[in-house]
Amino acid sequence: MTRLFPKAIIKISSLMVALLPLAASAQVIGPGGTTTTGSAAQDNPIITGVPFLSIAPDSRSGAMGDAGVALSTDVNANYWNPSKLAFIGEGTHFALSYSPWLRRLVPDVDLAYLSFAKKVDDRNTIGASLRYFNLGSIQLVDANQNDQGTYRPTELSLDVTLARQFGENFSLGLTGRFIHSNLSNGAFTAGQQTRAANAVAADASMYYRNPTQQFGKDAIFAFGVNISNIGTKISYSDNGVKYFLPTNLRIGAANTWMIDEYNEFTLAFDINKLLVPTPPLRDNTGAIISGKSDDRSVVSGIFGSFSDAPGGFGEEMREITYSPGLEYWYNKQFALRAGYFYENPNKGARQYLTLGAGFKYDIFNIDFSYLAASQQRSPLSNTLRFSLLVNFGATGKQQF
């Protein structure tokens, strides 16, 4: 029987902590029962399973501070707001995105994302996407430190979407998702036999756009909402901890100004809140001294997530993240982008500037983004994303 010993435990635990909000005080119980405890009592980040589902996969929104719920439609709306797919152009749309991830911690972790969309009639669009997260190679040893080979922990999700347009300016979307997480390769550790974990989830989304006139110029105002990862809890052993999925509420708006035939600006702004219970504060015996128990059902966790923080309304507000972003297009062929992502220091402290560019030629879009974290020694610093979008059936300068 394979046992998971310190080298593997350390790497998996480090990656899980880094993928979760990057705070110093969380107690994180990994799939093997390992525990990491910090010291700053005021820090109280929310812990979820499969946090790879919260990583922005594409370069366009990745360059705009992770703002994307109300941006003009492209095939990566499968992630940001599936209801936008109802407004996608004619043709068959594909996108492939790739990002080396957390390279300041480990050299061989990466995220790949494949997305598809196609209109089936004037009102309905189908979409699908595959997200694959590779956590690199893990060295296994037995109790005597003898080499037991290596394995590569992986996680993936597979989505299917139906988006439907209602009227000229409004659409709804519904997404189903299968999630698979294999972090331990069936290892036996901390007295438990671990296994790959599976879960199912759904997204519900809406999108509204209003072509208008602003400052004497053609403009489009858009508003979007996406509630994602509403689904079953996930566990890595029969009797182990059951983690909430990263159920998330994303709300955003975007305003686009067509300055003239060649110049176009978009300003976007998203806010996010995890719909997951906030961990209560406990004393040394484990008794709750402030807040509410986080051992509850998924439905109770979603609705209770607006009022369960130990610090009351002020702490609930600190759980919101903010993503302002700016995009400029020249001649519908060259794009420059910038944005900023802000998370409260007591809730993860992810704060970073993002930059990027895009180029469109015929049916191809090529996008690039760069993340410059504002914290010293942040594992997110210098993160790169690359995306290629293809629309079979579209020609010329028409945007996706």
Buried (B, 14 or more C-beta within 10 A) or exposed (E): EBBBBEEBBEBBBBBBBBBBBBBBBBEBBBBBBBEBEBEEEEBBBBBBBBBBBBBBBBBBBBBBBBBBBBBBBBBBBBBBBBBBBBBBBEBBBBBBBBBBBBBBBBEEBBBBBBBBBBBEEEEBBBBBBBBBBBBBEBEBBEEEEEEBEEBEBBBBBBBBBBBBBEEEBBBBBBBBBBBBBBBBBEBBBBEBBBBBBEBEBBBBBBBBBEEEEEEEEBBBBBBBBBBBBBBBBBBBBEEBBBBBBBBBBBBBBBBBBBBEEEEBBBBBBBBBBBBBBBBBEBEEEEEBEBBBEBEBEBEBBBEBBEEBBBBEEEBBEBBBBBBBBBBBBEEBBEBBBBBBBBBBBBBBBBBBBBBBBBEBEEBEBBBBBBBEBBBEEBBBBEBBBBBBBBBEEBEEEEBB
